[in-house]
Amino acid sequence: MRLSHEFADASRGPAALDGRPAEWQEEVTMVLARRFWWVAVVGIPFGLGVLGLAGVSVAAPQELIADGDFSACATSKVLRQDNKGPDWCETRKDGKEGRKLLMLSKKDVAGNATPKAMLKAHPDLNTYLSQRFAAPQKDDFSIQYDICVREILPDDNRSAFCMVGKDSDKKAGPNSTGGERFVFLGFENAPEKGKINLFARQGKTPWEQKTIVAKGLDLNKWYTIELAIYPSAAAYEVSVKGITQPVELDAFSPSGKAPKRLTHISFASWNDGAGTFYIDNVIARAL
C-alpha cells in the first residue's frame, strides 16, 4: 500500500493521527530504519490508538542489503569482487582500470573515518558499485544511504548517480541502461562555487528537464538520502534528511514502462558523467 501524504506526515509523530475516525485505526505497522521511520496503515483494533500499541507484536522489517556499512570488506579487491550472494561488487566491468576506480576507503573523509566505498572520477571509464537485493521487490520498500561528493567534472556536469532497478540486458550489469532504471538520482555542480544540486530523472523527460530535488548542498559534506519506493505505482519519494521534505517523483521510464520488479541498487560514475564520491551506511528494508 502506498503511503498517503497524511501518513507520511505521521512519521513525525503520533499526533498526526489525532482526530482521525476510530474505524481508520485498524492496525499500524511502524517500520524503523536508521535515523528515520515511516508509518504504514494496515489496521489497529477499533479504539486502540497509536499510543496504545504497547504489547502488540510487530514483525521486524526484512533487510534487503548486506554489509551496508562496508565493515565486512577488508580490501578494495574484496569490495569489487562478486561472490554471487548478497554483497557489494563492481558490476560495469569497464576494463581492469575501470573496475579499480571503485575502492574501499578507511581514511577520514569529512569526519567519517569508518570503512566506506569510494568511486573515483574518470572521463573515459564507467564504474558501478552494486548489490542485489535479498529478494526481488514488487511491494513498497525504503532505502537510505549516506553520500559525500568530492567533485563533479564540469565537462558533463553530472555524476554521483544512485539507481534502483534491475539487470535485464545481461550485458553491462544492473542499471546500466535506461530501461533497467526505476530510481534515477544524481548530482550536478550548482552555479555557486563549492555547491551542488541533487536531481532526479522522471518518466521520459530528457536531461534538460531533470527535476531538482535539493539545491545548494555542499561539496565534501556528508548527507543522508532517504527514499520510499512504490513499484506498483511507478513512483517514489526522496528527501535529504534534515534539509528537505519528501519530494514525490515518477519512476524513470524512457520507454513508457517502468520496471515493476526491482532487484538491484547501484551507485555510479560514468565516462559522460564523471565524479568522485563516497558511499556509506546503506539500508534497504521492506515496508
N, C-alpha and C positions, 0 to 999 in steps of 0.2 A: 504494500500500500504506500502510495506516495505521500510524504508529509505535506500537509497544507501549511500556508504561511503562519496561521494562528498557532499551529502546534510546533512549528519551528520556533516561534516566539516562546513557546512553553519551555524550551531548553534554557531559558534564562531564569526559570524558577517556577514553583508550583502555583504562584499567584496568578499566572497566566490562565489557569483553568477556573478561577473564581467566577461564579455566576453562570457557569455552563449548566445546562439541564442535566439532572441526575441520570437520565437514560443514555446520555452520551458517555457516561463514565463507566464503561463496561470492562475494560482491562487496559492498563498502560504498561508497556514494557519499556524500561529505561535502559538504553544501550550506552554503557560507559565507554569512552575512548580516552586516550591520553590527553589530558588537559582540556577536554570538551566533552559534551554529551548531547545526544539527540533524543527526542521523545516520540515514540510511535504509538498510536492509539489502536489497541486491539481488544479492549474490554475489561472493565472492573465491575464486580458485582454492584448492583444498584445501591446507592447510599454510601459507597466506600470511595472517599476522595483520595487524591494523590498522597496526602499526608497520612492516610490510613493504610499504607502499603506494608507496614511492618509485619513480618511473619509470612508475607506472600513470597513463594518461591519463584524466582525468575532465572531462566536458563542463561548461562554465560554466552555472550556473542561468539560466533565462530571466527577464529583468527584465520585470515587468508594469506598472510605474509609471514615468512620465516626470517629470522635474523634482521629485523628492521633497524637495529642499531649497529649492525656490521661488526659486532663483537666476536662472532664466530669466524670471521675472515682473518687469518693470520698474516697473509701477504696479498699483494696485488694480483699475483698469479692465481691464488685461490679465489679471489673475488671474480676474476674474469672467467674462470673455468665453469663449465656446465656439468653439474653432477646428476643431471636428469631427474632431479627432485625439486622440492620447493626450496630454491636457493637463488642467490644473485648470480648473474653471469653477463658477459658481453655477447650480445646477440647479432650485431650488424655484420661482424666479421669482414670489415673492410681492410683486408690485409693485416699482416702482423703489426705494422706500425699503427694502424687504426685501432686495433684492439688494445695496444699499450697505452693509448690515451685515457683509458679507464684505470684508475689507480686507487689503492687504499691509502688514505692519509691519516696519520696519527699526530700530525702537527697541530699546534694551537692555531685555529682559524677563527678570528673574531670572537675569541673567548671559549671556543669549543675545542678541547684537547682530546676528546674521545675519538675512537675509530669512526671514519666516515668515508663515503665514496667521493672521489674527485673525477670529473670529466674535464679534459683539457682541450682548449680550442685548437683547431687546425683548419686552415682554409681549403684544404683539398681532401680531407678524410671525414668519415662518419663514425661516430662511436655511440653505442647504446648500452645502458645499464638496464637490465630487465629481470623480472621474476614472474613465473607462472603462479597464478592463484592456487590455493589448496584445492579449490573446486571451481568449475565454470560458474559465473554469476549471471543469473537471469532475473533475480529479485534485487530489491534495494540493498545497497551497502554503502559504507563510508570509507574514506581514505584520508589520511593526514600525513604530511611529511614536512620536514624542515629543509630549507634551501638557503644557501648563501651564494650569491652571484659575484664573482670577482671581476669578470669583464665580458662584454659582448662586442665582437669585432664589428666595426662600423660598415663594412662592405655591404652586408645584407641587413644589419641591424635587427637581428632576431636570433634567439637561442635559448638555452636552459629549458628545453621542452619537457613537459610531462604529458604522456599519452596513456590512456587506458583503452584497451581494445582487444584485438585477437591476433592470431597468427594463422592466416588463411592462404596466403600465396605460397608459403613454404619455400621462399627464395632467399629473402634477406632478413628473416627474423620477424618477431612480432612488432606491430605498429610501424612497420617500415613503409607502408603505402597508405594513401588517404582512405581507401575503403575499409581498412582494418581499424581505423581510429574512431573512438566514441568521445572520449575526453581529449581535447587538444588545447593545451596551455603553453605559453611561452613568455619570454621577457624581451623587451626592447629598451634601447637607450632612450631616456627622456630628453627633451630639449635642454634642460638644466644639467650641467656637468656633474657627474657623480650620482645621478638619479636614474632610476629605471621604472618601467611600467610593466605590470602583469597584464597579459592579454589572452583572449580566447578566440578560437575559430569556431563559428557556428554554421550549421546547415551547409549550404552550397556557397557561402559567401567567399569572395576572393580575399587575398591578403589585405587589400586596401580597405576592406570593410570589417576588419577584425574588431572585436569588442574589447575595450579597455576595462579591466576588472578593478585594478588598483593603480593609481598614479603616484609618482613622486616617491617611490621607495628608494632605499639607499643601496648602492654597491657595498660589498664587504660587510653586510649585516645579515644576521640570521632572521628568517621569517618562517612562520608555520602556516602552511596552506591546508585548508580544510575543504573536503568535498563530500557531498551526499549525492549518490548516483542512482538514477531511476531507469534501468534499462528498458522496461516495458513502456515507459512514457517517452523514451528517446530524449531525455533531459537530465540535467544535473545542476547542482548549486555549488558555488565556490566562494570562499571568503579567505581573507588574510586575518589570522587570529589577532584579535585586539585592535584591528585597524579598520576593517570594512565589515559591513553586514553581508549576509549571503546574497549573491547575485545569481538569478536563475538564468540558465543558458540552454539552448537547444544543442543536442548532440551534433558532432561533426558528421556530415553525410554528403560528401561530394557527388555521390551517385543518386541521392534522394532517399536512400535507405541506410539508417544507422545500424551497426551491429547490435544484436539483441542478446548475444551470449558472449560475455566478456571474460577473457582468460588470462590477460597479462597486463602488467604495468611496466612502462618504460620511461626512462629519462635519457635525453639525447642531446648531442651536439652534432650539427651537420656541416658538410662542406659548403652549403649555401645558407648556413645559419649557425655560425661557429661562436662558441663561448666557453669560458672556463667557470665552473661552478661546483658546489659541494652539496651532497645529499645526506641526510641523517634522519633517524627516528621515524621510519616509515611504518605506518599502521594501516591495516585494512581489515575491516570487520563487517560481517553480515549483519544487517539490521533485523 
